[in-house]
Amino acid sequence: MIFFGIDPGIARVGWAALTENNNKFTPVDYGCLETSAKLSHEQRLVKIHQFLKEKFAKIKPDFVAIEDLFFAKNAKTAFIVGQARGVIVLTACLAKLPISSYTPLQVKQALTGYGRADKNQISQMVKILLKLNNIPKPDDAADALAIALTGAFSYKLESKL
């Protein structure tokens, strides 16, 4: 199976695809889409849609895991990132892909067993679980790999129930 993880944003969208075979996870590809602040908000949303549409067509994932949004302070940022997340969900739905959402707390617990783990702990676990030589860069790509792993763990657990 191919699991696709997405760390949503408007300026940066982390994305990652990994395969699972006999409880061994292997990255297929990962990275970070950056949209220019010189583009209009609408143009940035279109760019996100087009990019993910192409990735889904090329990689052909079986499952998409997306991080839920959590903003405690800046409502304006939350609305803008929420719109980007909506475009991401729509793109996955148009590709007829099953989707699950995970909070940052769920991702931290899935990878470290501790809901207050910091970014470095999560990145280290991604490196260990995927047997990588280095922590993936940028952080958005490492986050997307963590989200993909969380989706894979959850999918496997739910399929056994």
Beta strands, then each sheet from edge to edge (+ up, - down):
strand 1: 2-7
strand 2: 12-21
strand 3: 24-34
strand 4: 63-67
strand 5: 99-102
sheet 1: 3+ 2- 1+ 4+ 5+
end
